[in-house]
Amino acid sequence: MKKLSVLVVGAAGYVLGSRAGRERYEQIKRQATKAWNRPVVQHAADNVEQTVKNAASDVGSKVADVAHDASAKVVNKVKGADDPDPMTAKASSGGTSF
């Protein structure tokens, strides 16, 4: 993945800094478009997209769990509950939850 990033940045720098003119720019653009449209590249891009979506979903679930636990601890502190376990404190406080 690092090599690809270096290649992309290098190509962008070359294109932006090139004094070869519009013709060279168009040639590079055609080659980049041709490479991007290759089935292997599209398959890799789809795999990366799916991996990112899965990771984002997992992270979102974990953040929600941590936020719920934190809110339960805050409620327990505010109410002055002695039991640090949010599940037991919830049962003893009449079942109030967020």
N, C-alpha and C positions, 0 to 999 in steps of 0.2 A: 504494500500500500504506500510506503514511503517513496519507493521508486516512481510510482505513478504520479504522486504529488509533485516530486521534483521535475518530472518530465512535463507535466502540465504547466507548472510555473515557468519552467525554462522556455517552453513553446510560447507562452503568453508574452514573456519578456522579449523574445525574439520578434514576435509579430509587432508588438508595440514599439520596439526600438528599431525595426527594420527600415532601411532607407531604399529598399528595392522597389518600393512603389506598390501601386494598387494591384498590378498583375501578380506579384509574388504573394501578396496578401490573399488574393482570390484563390491561388493555387494551394496555399496552406489551409485555407478555409475548406476547400473541396476535399482535401486529404483528411482533415479532421472529421468532417461530416461523414465521409466514407468509412472511416474507422469507427465512429460512433454508431453507425447503422449496422455494423457487423453483428450477426446473431450471437457470437461469443461475448461481445462487449455488452449487448443488451441483456443477455442472460446473467452476466455478472452484476450489472446494474440492478436488475430485478432482485437478485439474491441479497445484495446490500440493502436495498430498500426494505425488503421483508425482514431482514435481521434487525434493522433500525426500528421498524414498527414493533417487533416483538420485544426488543429491549426497552423501548419507551413504555409499552404496556406493563411490563414487569416492574419497571421503576415507578410508574404511576401507582401501581398496587401497593408497593412497599412504602411509598410516601404516604399514601392514605392510611395504611396500618399504623405507621409511626405517628402520624398526626392524631389519629384516634386515641392511641395509647397516651400521647402527651396531653391531650385534652382531658382524658380521664384522670391523669395525675394532677392536673391543675384544679379540676373540680374537687378532687379529694383534699387537696391542700387548702382550698378556699373554704370548704365545709369543715375542715379540721378533722378529717377522718384519720384514725390511727393506723388503719390497715393500708400499707403501700401497694397491695395487689389490687389493680383496678377492677378485676372480675369479682372478687369477694366484696369489695367496697360497694360495687354497683348493686349486688344482691342485698346488702345490709342497708342501703340508703333508699330502699323502696323501688328500685329498678329504674331510676331516672337515668337516661343516657342521651348522648348527642348523636 
